[in-house]
């Protein structure tokens, strides 16, 4: 029998109290199944990867579509699933709260809300903190411990001000966030500065110039990869297709896969 949502929620919360861990980001049901078979303990959705499956750019999906996507992933895997809810699909605190409630109804046990509006604005810190507080209140009304992640988007939105990012994360911690996240931190020193300034677990967005060991040594608890696995898969497909088109070379198709093992 698959674990209940309550059990998955408890398992997910416990991961944040144990050894640092990687939470990879599947873009569809198949990739979720593969990541589970490879031994990961929890999954997080990727807004950009999911948008790609619909032939769109990041930010061009609706909350209804995201909720359906969550249901698909939850049916495909027994792992805890956390949801990238972008800005809560609306600027108001009520929007963030509604997004949390709907993600939970779809089977998620965690979710992230960011402080960047699709129109190109980083919300003022007071307004952003109100949104986190509303999301936290919605999470606390659930029958299980939903893990709320609050994101400060400065470093990937043209404002790499570490002091402001830290101030925002501190405000989001006071607002009730369980996990804090500032995508775009580039070094162990930046990660360490954030970890020393907050008391909640920090999620770090991985990149090729930073190892897991460096991230852990700096104090982070959780590491995600965003849409990167989607782009790894897409890049391999595009390279193989170009070899076919330009050279008539099909050698790139000889890729060993363990489909029966992963999906069986």
N, C-alpha and C positions, 0 to 999 in steps of 0.2 A: 504494500500500500504506500503511495507517495506521501511525503510529509505534509502536514497541514500548513496553512498559511501562518498560524501561530508558531508552529515549530520552526519554520523557515525564518520567521522574524527573530525568534530567540537565537537561532544559530547565527544569523547575520550579525546581531548585536554582539554575540560572544566573539566573533572574529575580530572586532574592534578592541577587544580587551586582551587578546592573545598576541601571538607573534605577528609582525608586519606581513601583509599579504598583498598579492596582485589580484585585482578584480578586472578581468578583461572585458572587452565590449563587443559582443556579437552584433551583427547587423540583420540577422534573420534566424529562423528556427534551426536551419541546418548548422549554421556556425555556432549557435548556442549548444546544440547537441555535441558537436565536436569538442568544444571547450570543456563541457562537463566530462566527456570521456577522457580528456587529457588530464583530469584531476584537479581542476580549479574548484574552489569552494563557493564562489558566488559570482554573479554576472551583473554588469551594468549596461544599460542600453546606450547607444550613441545617436544623438540627434542627426549628425551629419551622415553617418552610415545608413541609418534608416531612411533619411530623405533620398539618398542615392538609390535605394531599392525602388523608389517611386519615380526615379528619373528627375529628381529635383535637387536644388541646392539646400544647404543647411538653413534652417529657419523657415522653410516653405512647407511645413506640415501643420496640420490642425491638431488640436487636443483630441478630437474624436479619433483621428488616425493613429495617434500615439497610443491611446488607450487600447485600440484594437491590436496594435503591435505588441503591447504588453501581454494581452491575453494569449496571443500566439506563442510568445516566448515562455510564458508560464506553463502552457500546455505542453510545450516541447521538452522542458527540463524540470528536474526536481530541485534545482538549486534556487537559493534566494535570488530575487531579481530586484535591482534598484533602477530607477528610471531617470533619464535625463529629461527634465521637464522644461528646459530652457528658462524663460522668464515666468513660467506659470501660464503662458499663453494669454497674457494680459497684464496691464500695468498696475492694477490695483491690488491691495492686500487680499481682497476677496477672490481675485483670480488665482493667486498663489495657493490659497486655502482650498479652493475647488479642485485645482489640479492635483493636490495631494490626495484628497478624498477619492477622486476618480481613479487615480493610479492604484490606490489601495483596493478599491472595489474590483479592479481588473486582476488583482492577485499580487501586485508588487508589495515588497516589505521595506522599501526604501525609495528615496527620490531626492533629486537635487533641484534647487531653485536658484537662479542667477540674478545678478543685479544689472543686467544689460537688456535694454529694450530693442526689439527688432527694428525700430525706427532709427537706431544708431546712437541712442543716448545711454550713458551710464547713469543710473538713478542716483539722486542725492542720498547720502548715507542714512539720513533719518527715514526717508521714504523706503529705502531698501530694507532697513531694519524692521520697519512696520510690516513689510511683506513677509519677512522671515518669521516674525512673531505670529502673524496670522496663519502661516503654513504650520508652524509648530503647534499652535492651538488645535488646528484640524488634525494633526497627527496624534496628539494626546487624546483626542476623542475616540480613537479607534480602539478595538478590542485587543490589540496586540501592539508590541513596541516597534512602531514604524520609525526607521532611522532617517532623519532629515539631514541632508547635506546642504549647506549654504555656500554659494560660490561668489567670489569677488573676481570680476572679469577684467580688471585693469590691464593686466600684463598681456592679454591677447586682443585688447581693444584700443591700443595706441596710447596707453597711459601707464607705463611701467614704473609707477611711484610706489616703492615698497612700503614706505611709511603709511601712505594712504590705504594701501591694501591691508596692512596689519590693523589699522584703525577700523576698517570695515569688518574684517573678520572678528575682531573683538566685539563690535556692536552686534554682529550676527550670533556670536556665542551668547551674549546677554539676551538676545531675542529668542533663544531656545534651540538653536541648531545643535545637532548631535555630532556632526562631522563638519569640518571646515575645508574649503577647497579654493585655491587660487591658481587656476591653470596658467601656465606660462612661466612659472618659476624656473630659472635656468641653471642654477648652481646649488651645490650643497650649502653654501653660505646663506643664500636667500631662504632656502628651506629651513635651515637652522634658526634663522632670525624669526621666522613665523612661528615655528614650534616653541621657541622660548617665550613668545609673547601671548600664547593662548594655552588653554588647558584641555581643549577638546582634541580628538584625533584629527590629524591633517591628511587629506588625500592629495597626492601629487600626480600631475599628468606627466607620464614618462616621455622621454625623448632620447634619441640615439646617443647623445653626448653625455648621458648621465646613467650610471649603472644602478642596479637595485641596491648593491652594497652601499654606495654613496648616499642614496636616498634614505636608507634605513639608519645609517650612521648619523645623518643629520636630524633624525628624530621623527620622520613621518611614519604613519601607521598603515596607510593604504595607498596603492599605486594603480592607476587606471591608464588606459592608452587612447581613450577617445575614439575617433574614427580611424586610427592608424592601421588596425588590422584589416579594415575594409580596403584601405588604399594599397596595402601590401598585396591583397588578393587581386584587386583591380589592376595594379601595375603588372603583376605576372601575366594576367589575361591579355592585357594590351600588348605586352612584349611578344607573347606567343602569336597573337593575331597579326602583328606587324611582320614577324618572320614569315608567316604563311603568305601574307599579301605581297611582300616585296621579294621574297626569295623562293617561294614554294617550299619552304623548309618546315616540316612538321615535327622536328625533333623535340621541340619544347613541350609537345603534348605527352611525352613519355615521363609523366610525373607519378611517382608511387603514392597511392592513397590507400587508406585502410577503412574503406566505407563500411564494411561489415562490422568491423571492430567499433567504429565510432557511432554508427546508427543502429547496429543490431540489438 
